[in-house]
């Protein structure tokens, strides 16, 4: 980068959003453990529910992206993720 460049927001960070998500998840897990030890039950169960919900949302978005990809339907990678994919050239 040149001396006249200035980064802001995520571009200024030295890590990607996956790292931030992992750190936040770790903090929430620690909070849940602390609440459980303090006698405020169900914290670990709520944390586990939150993690299951976040993973389900991730899988839903992943499926959308995989189904949108139609350039290489004959490759085994895409066939295993989206059986019955039709090439763009077939007008679908």
N, C-alpha and C positions, 0 to 999 in steps of 0.2 A: 504494500500500500504506500501511496505517496504521503508526503508530510501534510498535505492539505485535506486528507480524508478524515472523517470523524464517524465512528460507528455508534449506533444507538440501539437500544432494546436488545432483542435476541442476538443481533449481529455482534454486539459488544461482548456477549457471554462467550466463555471458552468451552462451553458444553452445550449439548443439544437438549431438546425438550424431554427426551427419555431419561436423562440424568436427573432433571428437575422432578419428574414424576416419581422416580425411584426415591429421591430424598424426601419428598413430601409423604410418600407411602411409609417410609421408615419412621418419620416423625409421628404420623398418625398411629402407627403400630405401637410406638413407645408410649404415646398418650393413653392408648387403650390398655396397655399392660399396667400403667400407673393407676388408672381408674379401677381396674380389677383388684389390684393390691389394696387400694383405698376402700374397698368394699362397695364400690358402685358397679354392681354386676351388669352383665350383658354388654360391656364395652368391647370385649373381644369378639363376641358374636356380631355386634354391629359393624365392627371393623371388617370381619370376614364377609359380611353381606355387602359392604361397600366395595371390597375388592372383587367379589364375584360380579357385581353389577358393572364395574369399570371394565373388567375383562370381557364380559358379554358385549358391551358397547364397542370395544376394540374389535372384536370378531365381526360384528355387524358391519362396521366401516371397512374392514379388510375384505369381506365378501363383496361389498359394493365395488371396491377398486378392482378386485380380481374379475368380477363379471363384466366390468367395463373394458377390460383388456381383450381385444379380439385380433391382435396382429399375428400371433403365433399359435393358433388353435391346435396345430398338429404336434407341438412339442409336448413331451411327457409332463413337464412341470405344470403347464396350464391344463392339460387333460386331467391331471389328478386333482386339480383345484376347481375346475369348472367343466365337468363332463358334458359332452354335447355342444361344446362351443363351435360356432360357425364363423368362418373367416369373413372379414369385412367385405371382401370381393364378391361374396354371395349376396350382398345387399341386406344383410340382417344387422 
